[in-house]
Each structure stands twice: as C-alpha cells, then as structure tokens.
Amino acid sequence: MTAHKGTLWLELETRGKSAHGSCPELGRNAVHAMARIVDLLHTSYAAQLRRRRHWLLGCGTVSVGAICGGSQANIVPDHCSILIDRRTLPGETDAGVRRELLGALRRKNLKASFAKQRVPTCLPLETDPKLPLVARFLQSIGQRKPVGVRYFCDASVLAHGGIPSVVFGPGDIAQAHTADEWIPVEALERGKRLLRRYLQSLS
C-alpha cells in the first residue's frame, strides 16, 4: 500500500449548569447539548465528509467512541465530553479539521470546546508510486496499481520524517487488535518470497 488515512483523536466538551433533578428548568443539561452534537457528527457532518474523496482512500470518516457526563440521576449535568475518532485524508491538517468541526457546530448554534490533549499527530500517508524503488517494488511483487487502506500505521511517521515508505506485510487487518491475533503460516511464507524477489531485483 502506498497510502493510508491519518488518525486524529479529539475530546470535545460541553458545559452546562447543575440543578436539582426535580427542577431541571433551573439548569442547563450538558448531556442533552452533547447528544445533539453527537447526532450532528454522525449525520450532516459525516455526509459532508462523504462529498470529498481521495482517489485511493475514499472519504474521511468520523466516529464518536466514548461519552461521559453527569454524576447521578437527580442532578442536571453541568459537564459532558466525548472522544472523537476522525480519519483524515492527505492534505487535511489537525488545525483544519478542528476549524471544520467548530464551524459545523456554529452553523447549528451548538456550543462546545476542545479539551487540551497530548495525543501525537498521526498524519495520512501518500507515497508517490512512481518513485523508482516504489515502482520496482510494485513490479517485483506483481502489483499493477497502487493501493490505499483505511487504517493508520508507522509508515506515515517514517514518510513524514523524510523516508518515502510503503506498507507491506503478511496477514489481514481483520485479525488486528482482536483477542487472538494471528497470521497464517502460508501468508508469512508468501511475504518472505515476495520480499526476497524484490531484494534480488536490486542486485
């Protein structure tokens, strides 16, 4: 693979005003405010992302993976937060995505802010398949066209450090991050043969 999506994890917060559960009109429910935001992200914002497509990677995506708010049933919650997984395309930046999200909220009169995070940047990968070593690699393993994938991996870190990189290896992403990760022995052997073929083509 010569391309993959980037990963941007964001924490979004809503603030409200606490009140006794018997008098909810005296408070501002931060969970209710966040519920409207979650709905927006998974409907109109997701549709907005589907209108922009990369030739190998398709469209960017958004998913809310966790939500936390309130303390108990009889208190109107004054705080709520969500964790967002935003898969990015080449050309998108962290700052640009944040502006885009806040703009989508503003258009619907929804208020939220990003929590301060120390999550490393996970940029997309897009390596030119016409680079001599990349083109030779694709040719040596019998792959006629470049391929892109949805997930993120360390190839992006190397590429953005100045080392043109591709993703190659045995196994299936469907087995990754599962209780019992595994790779078939025949896939390992095939990967070895393809890598050897490429190295021999360099001599």
C-alpha positions in Angstrom: 0.0 0.0 0.0 1.3 3.5 -0.9 -1.4 5.4 1.0 -3.4 5.2 4.2 -5.6 7.6 6.2 -4.4 9.6 9.2 -5.9 9.4 12.7 -7.0 12.4 14.7 -8.4 11.8 18.2 -10.2 14.7 19.7 -12.0 15.3 23.0 -15.0 17.7 22.8 -16.6 19.2 25.9 -20.0 20.9 26.6 -20.7 22.9 29.7 -24.0 23.5 31.4 -25.4 24.4 34.8 -26.2 22.0 37.5 -29.5 21.9 39.2 -31.7 19.5 41.2 -33.3 16.9 39.1 -36.7 17.9 40.4 -36.2 21.3 38.9 -34.4 20.7 35.5 -35.6 24.1 34.2 -33.2 25.8 36.6 -30.2 24.2 35.0 -28.6 23.6 31.6 -28.2 20.0 30.7 -24.7 19.4 29.2 -25.5 15.8 28.3 -28.5 17.0 26.2 -26.4 19.5 24.5 -23.8 16.8 23.7 -26.5 14.4 22.4 -27.4 17.0 19.7 -23.7 17.3 18.8 -23.2 13.5 18.5 -26.3 13.4 16.2 -24.8 16.2 14.1 -21.5 14.5 13.8 -23.0 11.2 12.7 -25.4 12.7 10.2 -24.8 16.0 8.5 -21.1 16.2 9.2 -20.5 12.6 8.1 -22.4 13.4 4.9 -20.2 16.5 4.4 -17.1 14.3 4.6 -18.5 11.8 2.1 -18.6 14.6 -0.5 -14.7 14.8 -0.5 -12.9 11.7 -1.9 -9.3 10.7 -2.3 -8.6 8.5 -5.4 -7.2 5.7 -3.3 -8.7 6.2 0.2 -12.2 7.3 -0.4 -13.6 9.8 2.1 -12.7 10.8 5.6 -14.8 9.5 8.5 -15.9 10.5 11.9 -17.0 8.3 14.9 -17.8 9.1 18.5 -16.2 6.3 20.5 -16.9 7.3 24.1 -19.2 9.7 26.1 -19.0 10.8 29.7 -21.2 13.2 31.6 -23.1 13.8 34.8 -22.7 12.2 38.2 -26.1 10.8 39.2 -29.7 10.7 38.1 -31.1 13.5 40.3 -28.5 16.2 39.3 -28.7 18.1 36.0 -25.2 17.5 34.5 -23.0 20.6 34.0 -20.3 18.8 32.0 -20.2 16.2 29.2 -17.3 15.1 27.0 -16.9 12.8 24.0 -14.0 11.2 22.3 -14.0 11.5 18.5 -12.1 9.4 16.0 -11.6 11.4 12.8 -9.8 9.6 9.9 -8.1 12.2 7.7 -7.1 12.3 4.1 -3.8 13.6 2.6 -4.0 17.4 2.5 -6.1 17.7 5.7 -4.4 19.1 8.8 -5.3 18.8 12.5 -6.0 22.6 12.7 -8.1 22.5 9.6 -10.2 19.6 11.0 -10.8 21.4 14.3 -11.9 24.6 12.4 -14.2 22.5 10.2 -15.8 20.8 13.2 -16.4 24.0 15.2 -17.8 25.6 12.0 -20.3 22.7 11.6 -21.4 23.3 15.3 -21.7 27.0 14.9 -24.0 26.7 11.9 -26.4 24.7 14.1 -26.0 27.1 17.1 -24.3 24.4 19.1 -21.5 25.3 21.6 -18.6 23.1 22.6 -14.8 23.3 23.0 -11.9 21.0 22.6 -10.1 19.7 25.6 -6.3 20.1 25.8 -4.7 16.8 24.7 -1.2 15.5 24.3 -2.0 13.0 21.6 0.7 12.7 18.9 -0.2 13.7 15.3 -1.0 10.7 13.1 -0.8 12.1 9.6 -2.0 10.3 6.4 0.5 8.5 4.1 0.7 9.2 0.4 3.8 8.0 -1.2 4.3 8.6 -5.0 4.0 5.1 -6.6 6.3 6.4 -9.5 9.3 6.8 -7.2 11.9 4.4 -8.7 12.2 2.0 -5.7 8.5 2.0 -5.1 7.7 1.3 -8.8 10.3 -1.5 -8.8 8.8 -3.0 -5.6 5.3 -3.0 -7.1 6.5 -4.5 -10.3 8.5 -7.2 -8.5 5.6 -8.4 -6.4 3.2 -8.3 -9.4 1.0 -5.4 -8.3 -0.1 -3.3 -11.2 -1.8 -0.4 -9.3 -1.1 1.4 -6.0 -3.5 0.6 -3.2 -4.7 2.6 -0.2 -6.1 1.5 3.2 -8.3 3.0 5.9 -6.1 2.3 8.9 -3.0 4.1 10.2 0.4 2.7 10.7 4.1 3.7 11.3 4.8 4.1 7.6 3.4 7.6 7.9 5.8 8.5 10.7 8.8 7.4 8.5 7.4 9.2 5.4 6.9 12.5 7.2 10.5 12.1 8.6 11.8 12.1 5.1 11.9 8.4 4.2 9.5 7.5 1.4 7.6 4.5 2.7 5.1 1.8 1.7 3.1 -0.7 3.7 3.9 -4.3 3.1 3.5 -7.5 5.1 1.6 -10.7 5.7 -1.8 -11.0 7.4 -5.2 -9.4 7.3 -6.2 -6.2 9.1 -9.4 -8.0 10.2 -7.3 -10.0 12.7 -5.6 -7.0 14.1 -6.4 -5.7 17.6 -8.5 -8.8 18.3 -8.4 -11.2 21.3 -6.4 -13.8 19.3 -4.3 -12.1 16.6 -2.9 -14.5 14.1 -1.2 -14.7 10.7 -1.4 -17.9 8.6 2.0 -19.6 8.0 1.4 -19.6 4.3 1.0 -15.8 4.4 4.3 -15.5 6.2 6.0 -17.7 3.5 4.4 -15.7 0.7 5.6 -12.5 2.2 9.1 -13.8 2.5 9.1 -14.9 -1.1 7.9 -11.6 -2.4 10.4 -9.7 -0.3 13.2 -11.9 -1.5 12.1 -11.4 -5.1 12.3 -7.6 -4.6 15.7 -7.7 -3.0 17.1 -9.9 -5.8 15.7 -7.4 -8.3 18.0 -4.8 -6.8 21.2 -6.7 -7.4 
